[in-house]
Amino acid sequence: MAITSKGKGWELRNSIWMLWAILTFGFFNYVSFYYISFRVKQKKWFFAALLYSSIFITTMVINNIFSEEHWMLDAGAVFLIVGWAVSIIHVFKIRPEYLLRLEAKTASGHKEREIQSLRKQITREYGGTVKSPSTVAPVQQTVKEKPEDTIQLIDINTASEDEIAGVPGIGALFAKKVVEARSRANGFTSFDHFVEVLAIKPHLAEKMRPFLVFPEETENSSLEKSEGRIVDF
């Protein structure tokens, strides 16, 4: 039966610390108690770790000082084995309490508070700012691809007023003048003729030029195509 709401799998993963007490024959059983006292901040288990450490140290001292006294060596070994047996019983007894304390600590966000406290300490020591990952906006390099300029060519002599108004530099009001001038001139023969009739300023004329088509350009284009054609007789 599970002790916590985390389930048996979580409880088994967080019970590996018991192996230091069970499998080390009393030589490193104190490691189990140091570990859990650190994880859940319990002084009583820290004092238990000190007790089992003292048993191990005492046994080692006896072996060194009374190395020639066999009965003392036997007494030291018995002392160590008894401490080992007691520690095994001890870890099984405190395991439920440890798991419940660990579950409560995890749910309370205690670890996050410790990290925040550490950040503040580092900030005071170094005089900088340490931001938490949640407050640091990920740096994203947004590359806006500029679409290729698509030029819609307008035949100035056949285009409607709305089409002419869409040409950069012309607009709705000037498009009306273009249509009226086109009617009076019976069509524009060239770009220069268009600029001259409407008295268009040079900088505006250059802005309009890429979008306008005139009869002379159409004829030149047709001529270039015909000159490049090979005729077989």
C-alpha positions in Angstrom: 0.0 0.0 0.0 1.3 3.4 -1.0 2.2 5.8 1.8 1.9 9.0 -0.2 -0.2 10.2 -3.1 2.8 10.0 -5.4 2.5 6.2 -5.7 4.8 3.3 -5.1 7.2 4.1 -8.0 8.0 7.5 -6.5 8.3 6.1 -3.1 10.8 3.4 -4.2 12.9 5.9 -6.1 13.1 8.0 -3.0 14.0 5.1 -0.7 17.3 4.3 -2.3 19.0 6.1 0.5 18.2 3.1 2.8 20.7 0.9 1.0 23.6 2.8 2.7 22.3 1.4 6.0 21.3 -2.0 4.7 24.2 -3.1 2.5 27.3 -1.5 4.1 27.6 -3.7 7.2 27.6 -0.7 9.5 30.6 1.0 7.8 28.5 3.7 6.0 25.0 3.5 7.5 25.3 7.0 8.8 25.2 8.3 5.2 21.5 7.4 5.0 20.7 9.7 7.9 22.9 12.5 6.8 21.1 12.4 3.4 17.5 12.5 4.6 18.3 15.1 7.3 19.6 17.3 4.5 16.6 16.6 2.2 13.9 17.5 4.6 15.8 19.6 7.1 15.3 17.4 10.2 17.8 17.8 13.0 16.8 14.6 14.8 18.0 12.5 11.8 21.2 14.6 11.7 21.8 13.7 15.3 21.1 10.0 14.5 23.8 10.3 11.7 26.2 11.7 14.3 25.5 8.7 16.6 26.1 6.1 13.9 29.2 8.0 12.7 30.5 7.8 16.3 30.0 4.0 16.4 32.0 3.6 13.2 34.8 5.9 14.3 35.0 4.2 17.7 35.3 0.8 16.1 38.1 2.1 13.8 39.9 3.6 16.8 39.6 0.4 18.8 41.0 -1.6 15.9 44.0 0.7 15.6 44.9 1.0 19.3 44.2 -2.5 20.4 45.3 -4.3 17.2 47.0 -7.0 19.3 44.2 -7.5 21.7 41.9 -9.9 20.0 39.1 -9.7 22.6 39.0 -5.9 22.0 38.8 -6.4 18.3 35.9 -8.8 18.8 34.2 -6.3 21.0 34.7 -3.6 18.4 33.2 -5.8 15.7 30.2 -6.7 17.8 29.7 -3.0 18.6 29.7 -2.2 14.9 27.4 -5.1 14.0 24.9 -4.1 16.7 25.0 -0.5 15.4 24.4 -1.8 11.9 21.4 -3.9 12.9 19.9 -1.0 14.8 20.3 1.4 11.9 18.5 -1.1 9.6 15.5 -1.1 11.9 15.8 2.6 12.3 15.6 3.4 8.5 12.6 1.2 8.0 10.8 2.9 10.9 11.5 6.4 9.7 10.9 5.8 6.0 7.1 6.6 6.1 7.7 9.9 7.9 10.5 10.8 5.5 8.4 10.1 2.4 5.5 12.2 3.8 7.8 15.1 4.7 9.4 14.9 1.3 6.0 14.9 -0.5 4.9 17.9 1.6 8.1 19.8 0.9 7.8 19.2 -2.9 4.2 20.4 -3.0 5.0 23.5 -1.0 7.5 24.9 -3.5 10.2 24.9 -0.9 12.9 24.2 -3.5 11.8 27.2 -5.6 12.0 29.5 -2.6 15.5 28.2 -1.9 16.5 29.0 -5.4 15.0 32.5 -5.2 16.9 33.1 -1.9 20.1 31.9 -3.6 19.6 34.3 -6.5 19.1 37.2 -4.1 22.3 36.3 -2.2 24.3 36.1 -5.5 22.9 39.5 -6.5 24.1 41.0 -3.2 27.5 39.5 -3.6 28.2 40.5 -7.2 26.0 43.6 -7.5 24.3 42.3 -10.6 20.9 40.9 -11.4 20.0 37.3 -11.7 16.7 36.7 -13.4 14.7 33.5 -13.0 14.0 31.5 -16.2 10.3 32.3 -15.9 11.0 36.1 -16.1 13.5 35.9 -18.9 11.8 36.3 -22.2 13.3 33.9 -24.7 15.4 35.8 -27.3 13.9 35.2 -30.7 15.3 36.6 -33.8 12.5 37.3 -36.1 13.5 37.7 -39.7 10.9 39.4 -41.8 11.2 38.3 -45.3 10.6 41.2 -47.7 8.4 40.1 -50.5 9.7 40.7 -53.9 8.3 43.9 -55.4 5.6 42.9 -57.9 5.2 45.6 -60.5 1.9 45.7 -62.2 2.4 47.5 -65.6 -0.4 49.9 -66.6 -1.0 50.8 -70.2 -1.5 54.5 -69.7 -3.7 54.9 -72.9 -6.1 52.1 -72.0 -6.1 51.9 -68.2 -9.1 53.0 -66.2 -9.0 55.9 -63.8 -8.9 53.5 -60.8 -6.0 51.6 -62.3 -4.1 54.8 -62.9 -4.8 56.0 -59.4 -3.0 52.9 -58.0 0.3 53.9 -59.6 2.7 55.2 -57.0 3.0 59.0 -57.2 -0.4 59.5 -59.0 -3.3 59.0 -56.6 -7.1 59.6 -57.2 -7.0 63.3 -57.9 -4.1 63.3 -60.3 -5.6 60.2 -62.0 -8.6 62.3 -63.0 -6.2 64.8 -64.6 -4.4 62.1 -66.4 -7.6 60.7 -68.0 -8.7 64.2 -69.0 -5.3 65.0 -70.5 -5.3 61.7 -72.3 -8.6 62.5 -74.0 -7.4 65.9 -75.1 -4.1 64.6 -76.5 -5.8 61.6 -78.0 -3.4 59.3 -76.1 0.2 59.6 -75.0 2.8 58.7 -77.5 5.7 58.2 -75.0 6.7 58.7 -71.4 8.3 62.0 -72.2 5.1 63.1 -73.9 3.1 62.1 -70.8 5.5 64.0 -68.5 5.4 67.1 -70.7 1.6 67.3 -71.1 1.0 66.9 -67.4 4.0 69.0 -66.3 5.1 66.2 -63.9 8.1 67.0 -61.7 11.2 64.8 -62.4 11.3 63.0 -59.0 7.6 62.0 -59.4 8.2 61.0 -63.0 10.9 58.6 -62.0 8.6 57.1 -59.4 5.9 56.5 -61.9 8.1 55.3 -64.8 8.4 51.6 -63.8 4.6 51.1 -63.7 3.6 52.7 -67.0 3.7 51.3 -70.5 3.5 53.5 -73.7 3.1 52.7 -77.4 6.8 53.3 -78.1 7.8 50.7 -75.5 5.4 48.2 -76.9 6.7 48.7 -80.4 10.3 48.5 -79.3 9.6 45.3 -77.4 7.9 43.8 -80.5 10.8 44.9 -82.7 13.4 43.3 -80.4 11.5 40.0 -80.5 11.2 40.1 -84.3 14.9 40.9 -84.7 15.9 37.9 -82.6 13.7 35.5 -84.6 15.4 33.3 -87.2 13.5 33.0 -90.4 14.2 30.1 -92.7 13.5 30.4 -96.4 
